[in-house]
Amino acid sequence: MHKTALRVDEDLLCEAMEVLGTKTATETIQAALTEVVARRGRQRLFDRLRTQDGMDLADDEVMSEAWR
């Protein structure tokens, strides 16, 4: 874990605490960073689903086994 000093907009921090349901600045920053990383993962998954990259949905043999 890295310890550092930050200048943070108090109003923004309070709003983020409310949204994230956190009680401290450290919890809030940790939760916000976690959410940003998770968001990137969700975006990558969405992009894969949108483009069907690496998916076998057009492969009749694969799809014939999909509901078994």
C-alpha positions as CSV (number, residue, x, y, z in Angstrom):
1,M,0.0,0.0,0.0
2,H,1.3,3.5,-0.9
3,K,0.8,6.4,1.4
4,T,0.6,9.8,-0.1
5,A,-0.8,13.3,0.5
6,L,-3.5,14.6,-1.8
7,R,-5.4,17.8,-2.4
8,V,-9.0,16.9,-2.9
9,D,-12.1,19.0,-3.6
10,E,-14.1,18.6,-0.3
11,D,-17.5,19.0,-2.1
12,L,-16.6,16.4,-4.7
13,L,-15.3,14.0,-2.0
14,C,-18.5,14.4,0.1
15,E,-20.6,13.7,-3.0
16,A,-18.5,10.7,-3.9
17,M,-18.8,9.4,-0.3
18,E,-22.6,9.7,-0.6
19,V,-22.7,7.9,-4.0
20,L,-20.3,5.1,-2.9
21,G,-21.6,4.7,0.6
22,T,-18.2,5.2,2.1
23,K,-17.3,6.9,5.4
24,T,-13.7,8.0,5.0
25,A,-11.6,9.7,2.4
26,T,-9.4,6.6,2.1
27,E,-12.4,4.3,1.6
28,T,-13.8,6.7,-0.9
29,I,-10.7,7.0,-3.0
30,Q,-10.1,3.2,-2.9
31,A,-13.8,2.6,-3.9
32,A,-13.5,5.1,-6.7
33,L,-10.3,3.6,-8.1
34,T,-11.8,0.1,-7.9
35,E,-14.9,1.3,-9.8
36,V,-12.7,3.0,-12.5
37,V,-10.8,-0.3,-13.1
38,A,-14.0,-2.3,-13.1
39,R,-15.6,0.1,-15.5
40,R,-12.7,-0.5,-18.0
41,G,-13.4,-4.2,-17.7
42,R,-17.1,-3.8,-18.3
43,Q,-16.3,-1.6,-21.3
44,R,-14.0,-4.2,-22.8
45,L,-16.7,-6.9,-22.3
46,F,-19.3,-4.6,-23.9
47,D,-17.0,-3.9,-26.9
48,R,-16.4,-7.7,-27.3
49,L,-20.2,-8.3,-27.2
50,R,-20.9,-5.5,-29.6
51,T,-18.3,-6.6,-32.2
52,Q,-18.7,-10.4,-31.3
53,D,-14.9,-10.5,-31.2
54,G,-13.8,-14.1,-30.4
55,M,-17.3,-15.4,-30.1
56,D,-18.6,-18.4,-31.9
57,L,-22.2,-17.1,-32.3
58,A,-22.1,-17.6,-36.1
59,D,-20.7,-21.2,-35.8
60,D,-23.7,-23.6,-36.3
61,E,-21.8,-26.5,-34.6
62,V,-21.1,-24.4,-31.5
63,M,-24.5,-23.0,-31.3
64,S,-26.2,-26.4,-31.7
65,E,-24.6,-27.4,-28.4
66,A,-25.4,-24.1,-26.7
67,W,-28.7,-25.1,-25.1
68,R,-27.8,-28.6,-23.9
